[in-house]
Amino acid sequence: MKKLIADCTTGEVYERDFTNAELKQYEKNQIKWEAEKAEAETKAQAKAVLLERLGITEDEAKLLLA
């Protein structure tokens, strides 16, 4: 995997391979982001089910909670 580096002081832009540490951190971040995305999707689905069960729209729910 490559890393793009831009040096703003010299204007130089170049690519280099990830170090082992950077690659491991990238993989950890990917796992974390995927878990966060799945959690957000689960919450959105639960919210949609609840709104449907209550028979109200999201805007109506916002008005009730305001």
Secondary structure, DSSP 8 states (H G I E B T S, - for coil): -EEEEEETTTTEEEEEE--HHHHHHHHHHHHHHHHHHHHHHHHHHHHHHHHHHHT--HHHHHHHH-
